[in-house]
Amino acid sequence: MDGLLALTVGVTFAAAVYMLLRRSVIKLIVGLVLLSHGTNLLIFVSAGLTRARSSLIPRDAEVLREPYADPLPQALILTAIVISFGVVAFAAALFYRAIKTLGSGDLDEMTRNEQ
């Protein structure tokens, strides 16, 4: 299972890099989304998969015994989701304004208009 998840992370990162290198603004935004999803999957896979175990200490125990779900990766993923949403929303608004001003969604056309 971990191998399949690692392969999925690799394919997601490869697709994200491919989309980030395209000339279209829309493909750039899709690449940012894929990159954020790949990062979330990477955090998830690196934490390890623990099924049907809580990260809470039971009432009759004084310490938490192995195996248990680590809550830190879950908190990191939640934080990464919020940050990536903000970055994608900002990039979409920025590129929308640039396309409206310059009249083109091609990144090469946008750099030609700067000069």
VEXDREN-2710 file (C-alpha; in Angstrom, 1 decimal):
% VEXDREN-2710
k/r/px/py/pz
1/MET/0.0/0.0/0.0
2/ASP/2.8/2.4/0.8
3/GLY/4.5/1.7/-2.5
4/LEU/1.3/2.6/-4.4
5/LEU/0.9/5.8/-2.4
6/ALA/4.5/6.7/-3.0
7/LEU/4.0/6.1/-6.8
8/THR/0.9/8.3/-6.6
9/VAL/2.9/11.1/-5.0
10/GLY/5.6/10.8/-7.7
11/VAL/3.1/10.9/-10.5
12/THR/1.3/13.8/-8.9
13/PHE/4.6/15.8/-8.6
14/ALA/5.6/14.9/-12.1
15/ALA/2.2/16.1/-13.5
16/ALA/2.5/19.2/-11.4
17/VAL/6.0/20.1/-12.7
18/TYR/4.8/19.3/-16.3
19/MET/1.8/21.7/-15.9
20/LEU/3.9/24.4/-14.3
21/LEU/6.3/24.4/-17.3
22/ARG/3.4/25.0/-19.8
23/ARG/2.8/28.4/-21.3
24/SER/-0.9/28.7/-20.4
25/VAL/-2.0/30.5/-17.3
26/ILE/-4.7/28.0/-16.6
27/LYS/-2.3/25.1/-16.8
28/LEU/0.0/27.0/-14.4
29/ILE/-2.9/27.2/-11.9
30/VAL/-3.7/23.5/-12.3
31/GLY/0.0/22.8/-11.7
32/LEU/-0.1/24.7/-8.5
33/VAL/-3.2/22.7/-7.4
34/LEU/-1.5/19.4/-8.3
35/LEU/1.7/20.5/-6.4
36/SER/-0.3/21.2/-3.3
37/HIS/-2.1/17.9/-3.5
38/GLY/1.2/16.1/-4.0
39/THR/2.6/17.8/-0.9
40/ASN/-0.4/16.8/1.1
41/LEU/-0.1/13.2/-0.1
42/LEU/3.6/13.2/0.7
43/ILE/3.0/14.3/4.3
44/PHE/0.3/11.7/4.6
45/VAL/2.5/8.9/3.3
46/SER/5.6/9.9/5.3
47/ALA/3.5/9.7/8.5
48/GLY/2.5/6.1/7.9
49/LEU/-1.0/4.7/7.6
50/THR/-2.5/3.5/10.9
51/ARG/-6.0/2.2/10.6
52/ALA/-8.7/2.2/13.3
53/ARG/-6.5/3.7/16.0
54/SER/-7.2/6.9/17.8
55/SER/-4.6/9.4/19.0
56/LEU/-6.5/9.9/22.2
57/ILE/-5.5/8.3/25.5
58/PRO/-8.2/5.8/26.8
59/ARG/-9.8/6.5/30.2
60/ASP/-8.2/3.4/31.8
61/ALA/-4.7/4.1/30.5
62/GLU/-2.1/6.6/31.7
63/VAL/-0.1/6.7/28.5
64/LEU/-0.8/6.0/24.8
65/ARG/0.3/2.7/23.6
66/GLU/1.5/1.8/20.1
67/PRO/0.1/1.7/17.4
68/TYR/-1.7/5.0/17.3
69/ALA/-2.5/7.6/14.7
70/ASP/-0.1/10.6/14.9
71/PRO/-2.1/13.8/15.0
72/LEU/0.8/16.0/13.9
73/PRO/0.7/15.1/10.1
74/GLN/-3.1/15.6/10.2
75/ALA/-2.6/19.1/11.5
76/LEU/0.1/19.8/9.0
77/ILE/-2.1/18.7/6.1
78/LEU/-5.0/20.9/7.3
79/THR/-2.6/23.8/7.5
80/ALA/-1.2/23.0/4.0
81/ILE/-4.8/22.8/2.6
82/VAL/-5.6/26.3/3.9
83/ILE/-2.3/27.8/2.7
84/SER/-2.6/26.2/-0.8
85/PHE/-6.2/27.4/-1.1
86/GLY/-5.0/31.0/-0.4
87/VAL/-2.1/30.7/-2.8
88/VAL/-4.3/29.3/-5.6
89/ALA/-7.0/32.0/-5.0
90/PHE/-4.4/34.7/-5.1
91/ALA/-2.8/33.3/-8.2
92/ALA/-6.2/33.0/-9.9
93/ALA/-7.1/36.6/-9.1
94/LEU/-3.7/37.9/-10.2
95/PHE/-3.8/36.0/-13.5
96/TYR/-7.4/37.0/-14.1
97/ARG/-6.4/40.6/-13.8
98/ALA/-3.3/40.1/-16.0
99/ILE/-5.4/38.4/-18.7
100/LYS/-8.0/41.1/-18.5
101/THR/-5.4/43.8/-18.8
102/LEU/-3.1/42.3/-21.4
103/GLY/-5.7/40.3/-23.4
104/SER/-3.9/37.0/-23.5
105/GLY/-3.5/34.0/-21.3
106/ASP/-0.1/33.0/-22.8
107/LEU/2.8/33.6/-20.5
108/ASP/5.2/34.4/-23.5
109/GLU/2.7/37.1/-24.6
110/MET/2.6/38.5/-21.1
111/THR/6.4/38.8/-21.0
112/ARG/6.6/40.4/-24.4
113/ASN/4.1/43.1/-23.3
114/GLU/6.3/44.0/-20.4
115/GLN/9.1/45.2/-22.6
END
